[in-house]
Amino acid sequence: MRLPYPLSLPKLLLLGFVLVALPAVLALFGAYFSLAQLSQRSESAITRATTITRDSRALSEHLTALERLARQQLVLGDEAGLGTYARQRTAFNETAERLQRHADTLDLGSNLDALRLAEKSIWQSLQPAELSQNRGPALLKAFAAMNDSASLIINQADARIEADIQSLRIEAAAARRQLLQRLWILIPISLLLALGITALIRRPFRQIEEAMRGLGEGRFDTPIRVTGPRDMALLGQRLDWLRTRLQALDAQKTRLLHHVSHELKTPLTALHEGTALLLDKVTGPLNTEQLEVVQILASNCQRLRKLIENLLDYSGLRFAPGDLRREQIALTELIALLIADHKLAAAARNIRIACEGDALNLQADRENLRVILDNLLSNALKYAPPGSSVLIRSSAGAGQICIEVCDEGPGIPLELAPGMFEAFVQGPAPQGSPVKGSGLGLSIVHELVALHGGEVSLHPNSPQGTRACVRLPLTGSPA
């Protein structure tokens, strides 16, 4: 099931931005909550560590003060000293109560209980009824044991604080790993989403580009359909409407060429036959001036006949592009026949036609291949300067046969070469050439080569001139 596109390209871009940014936003929120929890636990651990450290140190200080007051009470035995001890004892018990709240965390329950019981026993021993000098060593021994217990409590508190710090380190490392894991997951997701959105955006542009290229190349038979946002799809519909209009205009142009060519051919045939009768002196002898005029008429009749044949060939290609009668063709023999056909035209301008290459066979339409080579050879002779050479070279390789027709004329600028295969496009007129082209020869060559599944191109020749290269699928092998 294909998901619908947004209504417009801007909405698609906005949707793409949101989808690509969403994983990053999720990663940021996840990192924020992880850091917030870690910060909260760190704050709680720091507060607890501060409280435990302060109270454990205070408990030790209270014990030291109680021991000093107990020693004084043993010596003085007055009520004032006992009151001071009582106040210090109250502070000691309050500190022990605060530590008792962390007893489960620090595992101090038994130590605190023993410490408070020992202090209570000392307090009872310091009462006037119980006070005696003989109790001094026992009290000092009891305080020594209590100090050991207080030191143990301090050590336990320090160990607990260190454990909390280590736990925070572990949690921080786990948070970093979790953040990296999320990034490793979310970054590829963002990249995939970006690639997907890019593909969705590029698809209609690529389809429009292909459609425009097809219109520029004259491929009007393929309907244009653009999938994407509605505004892009609407543009595709407009392009398809333009395609149908261009197709209709192209068909009208082709029909016009076809009809005009046929209409011109009938009177031209009569004119050609009339000039032939005059040249054969059927109507009587001609003087020199009359003969010159008749020869000019015959030459122009031949030129018009060639132009009309090109028009008919071009219109015929447009109407029947796929009717090929393939057969096995000996390329060298066909080239020799073409050279013989153009022998007189070449001799008139002292141009030498040479042929190089192996004897090759290929499957092709004989008449179409003859038209291809005839047009290329005619162009080469037209542009070649008098006294120069025209070379026809054939070779095979990589499953193709390459036929090159090279002249030594002025050449074609590289920027103009691709457009020379368009209908009615001509290069610069050759100097001294009595023949003007119709602009259809190379267009016919291009169409016929394309029908055979090949390609044709124009290149500069060395040291000067033009090299026309035709590549066709090779089915034979060197003989």
C-alpha positions as CSV (number, residue, x, y, z in Angstrom):
1,M,0.0,0.0,0.0
2,R,1.5,3.3,-1.1
3,L,1.3,6.1,1.5
4,P,-0.2,9.3,0.2
5,Y,2.2,12.3,-0.5
6,P,1.6,15.6,1.3
7,L,-0.4,18.2,-0.5
8,S,2.6,20.2,-1.6
9,L,6.4,20.1,-1.9
10,P,6.9,22.6,1.0
11,K,4.8,20.3,3.2
12,L,6.9,17.3,2.2
13,L,10.0,19.3,3.0
14,L,8.6,20.2,6.4
15,L,7.6,16.6,7.1
16,G,11.0,15.5,6.1
17,F,12.7,18.0,8.5
18,V,10.4,16.9,11.3
19,L,11.1,13.2,10.7
20,V,14.8,13.6,10.4
21,A,15.0,15.8,13.5
22,L,12.7,13.6,15.6
23,P,15.4,11.0,16.5
24,A,17.7,13.7,17.5
25,V,15.0,15.3,19.7
26,L,14.3,11.9,21.3
27,A,18.0,11.4,22.0
28,L,18.2,14.9,23.6
29,F,15.2,14.2,25.8
30,G,16.5,10.8,26.8
31,A,19.9,12.4,27.6
32,Y,18.1,15.2,29.6
33,F,16.1,12.7,31.7
34,S,19.1,10.5,32.3
35,L,21.2,13.5,33.4
36,A,18.4,14.8,35.6
37,Q,18.1,11.4,37.4
38,L,21.8,11.1,37.8
39,S,22.0,14.7,39.1
40,Q,19.2,14.0,41.5
41,R,20.9,10.9,42.8
42,S,24.2,12.7,43.0
43,E,22.6,15.5,45.0
44,S,21.0,13.0,47.4
45,A,24.3,11.1,47.8
46,I,26.2,14.3,48.4
47,T,23.7,15.5,51.0
48,R,23.7,12.1,52.7
49,A,27.5,11.9,52.7
50,T,27.8,15.4,54.1
51,T,25.3,14.6,56.9
52,I,26.9,11.3,57.8
53,T,30.4,12.8,57.7
54,R,29.4,15.7,59.9
55,D,27.5,13.6,62.4
56,S,30.1,10.9,62.7
57,R,32.8,13.5,63.3
58,A,30.5,15.3,65.8
59,L,29.9,12.0,67.6
60,S,33.6,11.5,68.0
61,E,34.0,15.0,69.3
62,H,31.2,14.5,71.7
63,L,32.8,11.4,73.1
64,T,36.1,13.3,73.5
65,A,34.2,16.0,75.4
66,L,32.3,13.4,77.5
67,E,35.6,11.7,78.4
68,R,37.2,15.0,79.5
69,L,34.1,15.9,81.6
70,A,34.0,12.4,83.1
71,R,37.6,12.7,84.2
72,Q,36.8,16.1,85.8
73,Q,33.8,14.7,87.5
74,L,35.9,11.9,89.0
75,V,38.2,14.5,90.4
76,L,35.8,17.2,91.5
77,G,32.5,15.4,91.9
78,D,30.4,18.6,92.0
79,E,26.9,19.2,90.7
80,A,28.0,21.8,88.2
81,G,30.3,19.4,86.4
82,L,27.5,16.8,86.3
83,G,25.2,19.4,84.7
84,T,27.8,20.2,82.1
85,Y,28.2,16.5,81.4
86,A,24.4,16.1,81.1
87,R,24.2,18.8,78.5
88,Q,27.1,17.3,76.5
89,R,25.4,13.9,76.9
90,T,22.2,15.3,75.4
91,A,24.1,16.6,72.3
92,F,25.8,13.2,72.0
93,N,22.4,11.4,72.0
94,E,21.0,13.8,69.5
95,T,23.9,13.2,67.2
96,A,23.5,9.4,67.7
97,E,19.8,9.8,66.9
98,R,20.6,11.5,63.5
99,L,23.1,8.7,62.7
100,Q,20.5,6.1,63.7
101,R,18.4,7.3,60.7
102,H,21.2,6.1,58.4
103,A,21.7,2.9,60.4
104,D,20.3,0.7,57.6
105,T,22.4,2.4,55.0
106,L,25.6,2.3,56.9
107,D,24.9,-0.9,58.9
108,L,25.5,1.0,62.1
109,G,22.6,-0.3,64.2
110,S,24.5,-2.6,66.6
111,N,27.5,-0.2,67.0
112,L,25.3,2.8,67.8
113,D,23.2,0.8,70.3
114,A,26.3,-0.5,72.0
115,L,27.8,3.0,72.1
116,R,24.7,4.5,73.6
117,L,24.4,1.7,76.2
118,A,28.0,2.2,77.2
119,E,27.5,5.9,77.5
120,K,24.4,5.3,79.6
121,S,26.3,3.0,81.9
122,I,29.0,5.7,82.3
123,W,26.3,8.3,83.1
124,Q,24.9,6.1,85.9
125,S,28.4,5.6,87.2
126,L,28.9,9.4,87.5
127,Q,25.9,9.9,89.7
128,P,26.9,11.0,93.2
129,A,25.6,7.8,94.8
130,E,27.7,5.7,92.5
131,L,30.8,7.9,92.1
132,S,34.0,6.7,93.6
133,Q,37.7,7.0,92.8
134,N,37.9,3.2,92.2
135,R,35.7,3.5,89.1
136,G,38.3,5.7,87.3
137,P,40.1,2.9,85.4
138,A,36.9,1.2,84.4
139,L,35.5,4.5,83.1
140,L,38.6,5.2,81.1
141,K,38.5,1.7,79.7
142,A,34.9,2.1,78.7
143,F,35.6,5.4,77.0
144,A,38.5,3.8,75.1
145,A,36.1,1.1,73.8
146,M,33.6,3.8,72.9
147,N,36.2,5.8,71.0
148,D,37.1,2.6,69.1
149,S,33.4,2.2,68.3
150,A,33.2,5.8,67.1
151,S,36.3,5.3,64.9
152,L,34.6,2.2,63.5
153,I,31.5,4.3,62.8
154,I,33.6,7.0,61.0
155,N,35.4,4.3,59.0
156,Q,32.0,2.7,58.0
157,A,30.7,6.2,57.1
158,D,33.8,6.9,54.9
159,A,33.5,3.4,53.3
160,R,29.8,4.1,52.6
161,I,30.6,7.5,51.1
162,E,33.3,5.9,48.9
163,A,30.8,3.2,47.8
164,D,28.2,5.9,46.9
165,I,30.8,7.7,44.9
166,Q,31.8,4.5,43.1
167,S,28.1,3.8,42.5
168,L,27.7,7.3,41.0
169,R,30.7,6.7,38.7
170,I,29.1,3.4,37.6
171,E,25.8,5.1,36.9
172,A,27.5,7.9,35.0
173,A,29.4,5.4,32.9
174,A,26.1,3.5,32.3
175,A,24.4,6.8,31.3
176,R,27.2,7.5,28.9
177,R,26.9,4.0,27.4
178,Q,23.2,4.3,27.2
179,L,23.5,7.7,25.4
180,L,26.0,6.3,23.0
181,Q,23.8,3.3,22.3
182,R,20.9,5.6,21.6
183,L,23.0,7.6,19.3
184,W,24.2,4.5,17.5
185,I,20.6,3.6,17.0
186,L,19.0,7.0,16.3
187,I,21.7,8.4,14.0
188,P,21.3,5.5,11.4
189,I,17.5,6.0,11.7
190,S,17.9,9.7,11.0
191,L,20.2,8.9,8.1
192,L,17.7,6.4,6.7
193,L,14.9,8.8,7.1
194,A,16.9,11.5,5.4
195,L,17.7,9.2,2.5
196,G,14.1,8.2,2.3
197,I,12.8,11.8,2.3
198,T,15.5,12.7,-0.2
199,A,14.4,9.8,-2.5
200,L,10.8,11.0,-2.2
201,I,11.8,14.5,-3.1
202,R,14.1,13.5,-5.9
203,R,11.7,11.1,-7.5
204,P,9.3,13.7,-9.0
205,F,12.2,15.9,-10.0
206,R,13.9,12.9,-11.7
207,Q,10.7,12.0,-13.5
208,I,10.3,15.6,-14.6
209,E,13.9,15.7,-15.8
210,E,13.3,12.4,-17.8
211,A,10.1,13.8,-19.2
212,M,11.8,17.0,-20.3
213,R,14.7,15.1,-21.9
214,G,12.2,12.9,-23.7
215,L,10.4,15.9,-25.1
216,G,13.7,17.4,-26.1
217,E,14.7,14.2,-27.9
218,G,11.3,14.0,-29.7
219,R,10.0,10.9,-27.8
220,F,6.4,11.8,-27.7
221,D,4.9,8.3,-27.5
222,T,5.7,7.7,-23.8
223,P,3.0,9.2,-21.4
224,I,4.4,11.4,-18.7
225,R,3.4,10.6,-15.2
226,V,4.9,12.3,-12.1
227,T,4.3,10.7,-8.7
228,G,4.8,13.0,-5.7
229,P,3.2,16.0,-4.0
230,R,0.1,17.2,-5.7
231,D,1.7,20.3,-7.1
232,M,4.4,18.2,-8.7
233,A,1.8,15.7,-10.0
234,L,-0.1,18.7,-11.5
235,L,3.1,19.8,-13.2
236,G,3.4,16.3,-14.6
237,Q,-0.1,16.5,-16.0
238,R,0.8,19.8,-17.7
239,L,3.9,18.2,-19.2
240,D,1.8,15.3,-20.5
241,W,-0.6,17.8,-22.1
242,L,2.4,19.5,-23.7
243,R,3.6,16.1,-24.9
244,T,0.3,15.3,-26.6
245,R,0.3,18.7,-28.2
246,L,3.9,18.3,-29.5
247,Q,3.0,14.8,-30.7
248,A,0.1,16.1,-32.7
249,L,2.2,18.9,-34.1
250,D,5.0,16.5,-35.0
251,A,2.6,14.2,-36.7
252,Q,1.2,17.1,-38.7
253,K,4.7,18.2,-39.7
254,T,5.6,14.7,-40.8
255,R,2.4,14.3,-42.8
256,L,3.0,17.7,-44.4
257,L,6.5,16.7,-45.3
258,H,5.2,13.4,-46.7
259,H,2.5,15.0,-48.8
260,V,4.6,17.9,-50.0
261,S,7.4,15.5,-51.0
262,H,5.0,13.4,-53.0
263,E,3.4,16.4,-54.6
264,L,6.8,17.8,-55.6
265,K,8.0,14.5,-56.9
266,T,5.4,14.3,-59.8
267,P,6.3,17.6,-61.5
268,L,9.9,17.1,-60.8
269,T,9.8,13.8,-62.6
270,A,8.3,15.4,-65.7
271,L,10.9,18.2,-65.5
272,H,13.7,15.6,-65.2
273,E,12.5,13.6,-68.1
274,G,12.2,16.8,-70.2
275,T,15.7,17.8,-69.5
276,A,16.9,14.3,-70.3
277,L,15.1,14.4,-73.7
278,L,16.8,17.8,-74.4
279,L,20.2,16.4,-73.4
280,D,19.6,13.4,-75.7
281,K,18.8,15.9,-78.5
282,V,15.5,14.2,-79.2
283,T,14.0,17.5,-80.1
284,G,16.9,18.6,-82.2
285,P,20.5,19.7,-81.8
286,L,21.4,22.3,-79.1
287,N,24.0,25.1,-79.4
288,T,26.6,25.7,-76.7
289,E,24.5,28.2,-74.7
290,Q,21.4,26.0,-74.9
291,L,23.4,22.9,-73.8
292,E,24.8,24.8,-70.8
293,V,21.3,25.9,-69.7
294,V,19.9,22.3,-70.0
295,Q,22.9,21.0,-68.0
296,I,22.1,23.5,-65.2
297,L,18.5,22.4,-65.3
298,A,19.5,18.7,-65.1
299,S,21.9,19.4,-62.2
300,N,19.3,21.3,-60.2
301,C,16.7,18.5,-61.0
302,Q,19.1,16.0,-59.5
303,R,19.6,18.2,-56.5
304,L,15.8,18.6,-55.9
305,R,15.4,14.9,-56.4
306,K,17.9,14.2,-53.7
307,L,16.2,16.6,-51.3
308,I,12.8,15.1,-51.9
309,E,14.2,11.6,-51.4
310,N,15.6,12.7,-48.1
311,L,12.3,14.2,-47.1
312,L,10.5,11.0,-48.0
313,D,13.1,8.9,-46.1
314,Y,12.7,11.1,-43.1
315,S,8.9,11.1,-43.1
316,G,8.9,7.3,-43.7
317,L,11.1,6.8,-40.6
318,R,8.7,8.7,-38.6
319,F,5.7,6.6,-39.7
320,A,7.4,3.1,-39.6
321,P,10.3,3.1,-37.1
322,G,10.5,-0.6,-36.5
323,D,10.2,-2.4,-39.9
324,L,13.7,-3.8,-40.3
325,R,14.6,-6.6,-42.7
326,R,17.8,-8.0,-41.2
327,E,20.1,-10.1,-43.3
328,Q,23.7,-11.1,-43.3
329,I,25.7,-8.3,-45.0
330,A,29.3,-8.4,-46.1
331,L,30.3,-4.9,-45.1
332,T,33.4,-4.6,-47.4
333,E,31.3,-5.4,-50.5
334,L,28.6,-2.8,-49.5
335,I,31.3,-0.1,-49.0
336,A,32.9,-1.0,-52.4
337,L,29.5,-0.5,-54.1
338,L,29.0,2.9,-52.4
339,I,32.5,4.0,-53.4
340,A,31.7,3.1,-57.0
341,D,28.5,5.1,-56.8
342,H,30.4,8.2,-55.7
343,K,33.4,7.7,-57.9
344,L,32.4,10.3,-60.5
345,A,31.6,12.9,-57.9
346,A,34.9,12.4,-56.1
347,A,36.9,12.4,-59.3
348,A,35.3,15.7,-60.3
349,R,36.9,17.3,-57.3
350,N,40.0,15.2,-57.3
351,I,39.1,13.5,-54.0
352,R,40.5,10.1,-53.2
353,I,38.3,7.6,-51.4
354,A,40.1,4.9,-49.4
355,C,38.8,1.9,-47.4
356,E,40.6,0.2,-44.5
357,G,39.7,-2.6,-42.1
358,D,38.9,-6.3,-41.9
359,A,36.2,-8.0,-43.9
360,L,33.3,-8.0,-41.5
361,N,29.8,-9.5,-41.6
362,L,26.8,-8.2,-39.6
363,Q,23.1,-8.6,-39.3
364,A,21.4,-5.4,-40.5
365,D,18.8,-4.0,-42.9
366,R,20.7,-3.7,-46.2
367,E,18.9,-0.7,-47.6
368,N,19.0,1.2,-44.3
369,L,22.7,0.4,-43.9
370,R,23.3,1.6,-47.5
371,V,21.4,4.9,-46.7
372,I,23.5,5.4,-43.5
373,L,26.8,5.0,-45.3
374,D,25.6,6.9,-48.4
375,N,24.7,9.9,-46.3
376,L,27.9,9.9,-44.3
377,L,30.0,9.5,-47.5
378,S,28.0,12.2,-49.3
379,N,28.6,14.6,-46.3
380,A,32.3,13.8,-46.3
381,L,32.7,14.4,-50.0
382,K,30.7,17.7,-49.7
383,Y,32.9,19.1,-46.9
384,A,36.2,17.6,-48.1
385,P,38.4,20.2,-50.0
386,P,39.5,19.4,-53.6
387,G,42.6,17.3,-53.7
388,S,42.1,15.7,-50.2
389,S,41.2,12.2,-49.1
390,V,38.1,10.5,-47.6
391,L,38.7,7.4,-45.5
392,I,36.2,4.7,-44.6
393,R,37.5,2.5,-41.8
394,S,35.8,-0.5,-40.2
395,S,36.8,-2.5,-37.1
396,A,35.2,-4.8,-34.5
397,G,35.5,-5.1,-30.8
398,A,33.5,-5.5,-27.5
399,G,30.5,-7.0,-29.4
400,Q,30.2,-4.0,-31.7
401,I,31.3,-3.0,-35.2
402,C,32.6,0.5,-35.7
403,I,32.4,2.2,-39.1
404,E,34.2,5.6,-39.4
405,V,34.0,8.0,-42.3
406,C,36.8,10.6,-42.0
407,D,37.3,13.7,-44.2
408,E,39.9,16.6,-44.2
409,G,37.4,19.4,-44.3
410,P,37.0,22.4,-42.0
411,G,35.5,20.2,-39.2
412,I,32.6,20.8,-36.9
413,P,33.0,22.7,-33.6
414,L,32.6,20.3,-30.6
415,E,29.8,22.4,-29.1
416,L,27.8,22.0,-32.3
417,A,28.4,18.3,-32.8
418,P,25.5,16.9,-30.7
419,G,22.9,19.1,-32.4
420,M,24.0,18.1,-35.9
421,F,21.6,15.1,-35.7
422,E,18.5,17.2,-35.3
423,A,16.3,17.6,-38.4
424,F,17.0,20.6,-40.7
425,V,20.2,21.5,-38.8
426,Q,23.3,22.1,-40.9
427,G,26.9,22.9,-40.3
428,P,28.8,25.7,-41.9
429,A,28.6,25.5,-45.7
430,P,31.7,24.1,-47.3
431,Q,33.7,26.5,-49.4
432,G,33.7,25.8,-53.1
433,S,31.0,23.2,-52.9
434,P,28.2,23.5,-55.5
435,V,25.9,21.3,-53.4
436,K,23.8,22.6,-50.5
437,G,22.4,20.1,-48.0
438,S,18.8,19.7,-46.7
439,G,19.8,19.3,-43.1
440,L,18.2,15.8,-43.0
441,G,21.1,13.5,-43.9
442,L,22.5,13.2,-40.4
443,S,19.1,13.1,-38.9
444,I,18.2,10.1,-41.1
445,V,21.5,8.5,-40.1
446,H,20.7,9.0,-36.4
447,E,17.2,7.5,-36.8
448,L,18.4,4.4,-38.7
449,V,21.3,3.7,-36.4
450,A,19.0,4.0,-33.4
451,L,16.6,1.5,-35.1
452,H,19.5,-1.0,-35.3
453,G,20.3,-0.5,-31.6
454,G,23.5,1.4,-32.3
455,E,24.8,5.0,-31.9
456,V,26.4,7.6,-34.1
457,S,28.7,10.5,-33.1
458,L,30.9,13.2,-34.6
459,H,34.5,13.8,-33.6
460,P,37.4,15.9,-34.7
461,N,39.6,14.2,-37.2
462,S,43.4,14.3,-37.0
463,P,45.0,16.5,-38.3
464,Q,41.8,18.2,-39.4
465,G,38.3,17.5,-40.6
466,T,35.5,15.4,-39.1
467,R,35.3,11.8,-38.1
468,A,31.7,10.3,-38.1
469,C,31.6,7.1,-36.1
470,V,28.8,4.6,-36.3
471,R,28.6,1.7,-33.8
472,L,26.3,-1.2,-34.5
473,P,25.8,-4.6,-32.7
474,L,28.1,-7.1,-34.3
475,T,26.8,-10.6,-34.9
476,G,29.4,-11.8,-37.4
477,S,33.2,-12.1,-37.0
478,P,36.2,-11.1,-39.2
479,A,36.2,-13.3,-42.3
